[in-house]
Amino acid sequence: MAEIRAEMVGTVLQVVAEPGATLNAGDTVLILESMKMELPAVSAKAGTLTSLAVAKGDRVQQGDVLGTVE
């Protein structure tokens, strides 16, 4: 299992992949917005997105778990 974590404080701008989606390493799961910048949160490994802990509009802190891939 691999966790997808927020690299910075921000707001979830867009959810790109839903739980159950098959991902390759480097695939974008969601996009965070912080200080007018957009930063994709990506999967570190190939697998299935098993959970998503946030939704569009949620505020996240650096290091928060956004989802898991197995």
Residue frames as a rotation matrix with the C-alpha (Angstrom) as fourth column:
MET 1
0.581 0.814 0.000 0.00
0.814 -0.581 0.000 0.00
0.000 0.000 -1.000 0.00
ALA 2
-0.651 -0.733 0.197 1.20
0.736 -0.673 -0.072 3.52
0.185 0.098 0.978 -0.81
GLU 3
0.227 0.700 -0.677 -0.23
0.759 -0.562 -0.327 6.74
-0.610 -0.440 -0.659 0.60
ILE 4
-0.113 -0.163 0.980 -0.72
0.738 -0.674 -0.026 9.84
0.665 0.721 0.197 -1.51
ARG 5
0.054 0.040 -0.998 0.11
0.906 -0.422 0.032 12.86
-0.420 -0.906 -0.059 0.67
ALA 6
0.933 0.285 0.220 -0.31
0.345 -0.884 -0.317 16.61
0.104 0.371 -0.923 0.25
GLU 7
0.005 -0.993 0.114 2.98
0.930 -0.037 -0.365 18.30
0.367 0.108 0.924 -0.59
MET 8
-0.923 -0.258 0.287 1.71
0.160 -0.933 -0.323 21.69
0.351 -0.252 0.902 0.59
VAL 9
-0.501 0.789 -0.354 -1.18
0.324 -0.209 -0.923 23.44
-0.802 -0.577 -0.151 2.32
GLY 10
-0.949 0.189 -0.254 -3.97
-0.314 -0.468 0.826 24.01
0.037 0.863 0.503 -0.16
THR 11
-0.070 0.987 0.144 -7.49
-0.629 0.068 -0.774 23.38
-0.774 -0.144 0.616 -1.38
VAL 12
-0.525 -0.020 0.851 -8.62
0.467 0.829 0.308 20.43
-0.711 0.559 -0.426 -3.49
LEU 13
-0.525 0.249 -0.814 -9.39
-0.625 -0.762 0.169 22.07
-0.578 0.597 0.556 -6.83
GLN 14
0.269 0.566 -0.779 -10.29
-0.928 0.368 -0.053 18.96
0.256 0.737 0.625 -8.83
VAL 15
0.014 -0.191 0.981 -10.56
-0.416 0.891 0.180 15.21
-0.909 -0.411 -0.067 -8.23
VAL 16
-0.219 -0.222 -0.950 -9.22
-0.976 0.034 0.217 13.39
-0.016 0.974 -0.224 -11.29
ALA 17
-0.565 -0.037 -0.824 -9.45
-0.223 0.969 0.109 9.72
0.795 0.245 -0.555 -10.19
GLU 18
0.306 0.756 0.579 -12.12
-0.892 0.014 0.453 8.03
0.334 -0.655 0.678 -8.10
PRO 19
-0.285 -0.369 0.884 -11.66
-0.713 0.699 0.062 4.96
-0.641 -0.613 -0.463 -5.86
GLY 20
0.493 0.383 0.781 -11.45
0.135 0.853 -0.503 1.81
-0.859 0.354 0.369 -7.96
ALA 21
0.888 -0.195 -0.416 -9.48
-0.459 -0.389 -0.798 3.54
-0.006 0.900 -0.435 -10.72
THR 22
0.641 -0.742 0.197 -6.41
0.730 0.669 0.144 1.75
-0.239 0.052 0.970 -12.08
LEU 23
0.898 -0.365 -0.247 -3.35
-0.361 -0.930 0.060 3.99
-0.251 0.036 -0.967 -11.88
ASN 24
0.522 -0.853 0.007 0.17
0.616 0.371 -0.695 3.97
0.590 0.367 0.719 -13.27
ALA 25
0.041 -0.602 -0.797 3.06
0.882 -0.353 0.312 5.49
-0.470 -0.716 0.517 -11.34
GLY 26
-0.884 -0.441 -0.153 2.93
0.354 -0.848 0.395 9.24
-0.304 0.295 0.906 -11.90
ASP 27
-0.350 0.839 0.417 -0.79
0.656 -0.098 0.749 9.41
0.669 0.535 -0.516 -12.73
THR 28
-0.842 0.134 0.523 -2.59
-0.356 -0.866 -0.352 12.46
0.406 -0.482 0.776 -11.33
VAL 29
-0.591 0.656 -0.470 -5.17
0.788 0.593 -0.164 11.65
0.171 -0.467 -0.867 -8.64
LEU 30
0.607 0.766 -0.212 -6.21
0.788 -0.615 0.034 15.19
-0.105 -0.188 -0.977 -7.80
ILE 31
-0.186 -0.615 0.766 -5.13
0.592 -0.692 -0.412 18.80
0.784 0.377 0.494 -8.16
LEU 32
0.192 0.136 -0.972 -4.41
0.926 -0.354 0.134 21.10
-0.326 -0.925 -0.194 -5.24
GLU 33
0.338 -0.085 0.937 -4.47
0.443 -0.864 -0.238 24.89
0.830 0.496 -0.254 -5.41
SER 34
0.442 -0.263 -0.857 -2.30
0.818 -0.274 0.506 27.04
-0.368 -0.925 0.094 -3.19
MET 35
-0.031 -0.442 -0.896 -1.40
0.112 -0.893 0.436 30.70
-0.993 -0.087 0.077 -3.64
LYS 36
0.525 0.408 -0.747 -2.85
-0.644 -0.383 -0.662 30.69
-0.556 0.829 0.062 -7.21
MET 37
-0.516 -0.705 -0.486 -0.64
-0.855 0.454 0.250 27.72
0.044 0.544 -0.838 -8.16
GLU 38
0.716 0.696 -0.053 -1.96
-0.697 0.717 0.006 24.31
0.042 0.033 0.999 -9.17
LEU 39
-0.465 -0.875 0.135 -0.07
-0.885 0.464 -0.040 21.21
-0.028 -0.137 -0.990 -8.02
PRO 40
0.336 0.591 -0.733 -1.03
-0.580 0.743 0.334 17.69
0.742 0.313 0.593 -9.05
ALA 41
-0.004 -0.267 0.964 -1.04
-0.846 0.514 0.139 14.98
-0.533 -0.815 -0.228 -6.37
VAL 42
0.149 -0.054 -0.987 0.25
-0.847 0.508 -0.156 11.85
0.510 0.860 0.030 -8.12
SER 43
0.970 0.157 0.185 0.43
-0.222 0.882 0.417 8.15
-0.098 -0.445 0.890 -7.43
ALA 44
0.144 -0.986 0.083 3.92
-0.905 -0.097 0.415 6.98
-0.401 -0.135 -0.906 -6.54
LYS 45
-0.818 -0.412 0.402 3.22
-0.251 0.884 0.394 3.45
-0.517 0.222 -0.827 -7.78
ALA 46
-0.574 0.626 -0.528 0.98
-0.545 0.189 0.817 1.52
0.611 0.757 0.233 -10.14
GLY 47
-0.930 0.327 -0.168 -2.11
0.360 0.716 -0.598 -0.08
-0.075 -0.617 -0.784 -8.67
THR 48
-0.113 0.971 0.211 -5.72
0.676 -0.081 0.733 0.57
0.728 0.226 -0.647 -7.74
LEU 49
-0.699 0.015 0.715 -6.87
-0.393 -0.844 -0.366 3.71
0.597 -0.537 0.596 -5.95
THR 50
-0.526 0.461 -0.714 -8.47
0.621 0.783 0.048 2.08
0.581 -0.418 -0.698 -2.90
SER 51
0.260 0.646 -0.717 -9.49
0.932 -0.363 0.010 5.18
-0.254 -0.671 -0.697 -0.97
LEU 52
-0.364 -0.264 0.893 -9.80
0.465 -0.883 -0.071 8.91
0.807 0.389 0.444 -1.37
ALA 53
-0.320 0.144 -0.936 -9.87
0.945 -0.017 -0.326 10.90
-0.063 -0.989 -0.130 1.88
VAL 54
-0.646 0.041 -0.763 -10.78
0.094 -0.987 -0.133 14.30
-0.758 -0.157 0.633 0.41
ALA 55
0.199 0.732 0.652 -13.33
0.927 0.076 -0.368 15.91
-0.319 0.677 -0.663 -1.90
LYS 56
-0.265 -0.227 0.937 -13.37
0.684 -0.729 0.017 19.01
0.679 0.646 0.349 -4.10
GLY 57
0.387 0.383 0.839 -13.19
-0.135 -0.876 0.462 22.14
0.912 -0.292 -0.287 -1.95
ASP 58
0.879 -0.099 -0.467 -11.57
0.468 0.363 0.805 20.44
0.090 -0.926 0.365 1.06
ARG 59
0.597 -0.727 0.341 -8.67
-0.700 -0.679 -0.221 22.26
0.392 -0.106 -0.914 2.72
VAL 60
0.828 -0.384 -0.409 -5.57
0.447 0.892 0.068 20.12
0.339 -0.239 0.910 3.36
GLN 61
0.739 -0.668 0.089 -2.38
-0.548 -0.517 0.657 20.58
-0.393 -0.535 -0.748 5.34
GLN 62
0.088 -0.806 -0.585 1.10
-0.859 0.236 -0.454 19.56
0.504 0.542 -0.672 4.22
GLY 63
-0.848 -0.519 0.109 1.55
-0.514 0.754 -0.409 15.84
0.130 -0.403 -0.906 4.86
ASP 64
-0.061 0.904 0.422 -2.18
-0.742 0.242 -0.626 15.00
-0.668 -0.351 0.656 5.03
VAL 65
-0.798 -0.091 0.596 -3.09
0.222 0.875 0.431 11.62
-0.560 0.476 -0.678 3.51
LEU 66
-0.457 0.603 -0.653 -5.18
-0.826 -0.561 0.060 12.26
-0.330 0.567 0.755 0.40
GLY 67
0.677 0.660 -0.325 -5.69
-0.732 0.648 -0.211 8.65
0.072 0.381 0.922 -0.67
THR 68
-0.072 -0.689 0.721 -4.17
-0.524 0.641 0.560 5.17
-0.849 -0.338 -0.407 -0.86
VAL 69
0.349 0.053 -0.935 -3.05
-0.896 0.310 -0.317 2.94
0.273 0.949 0.156 -3.72
GLU 70
0.179 -0.293 0.939 -2.68
-0.473 0.811 0.344 -0.84
-0.863 -0.506 0.007 -3.50
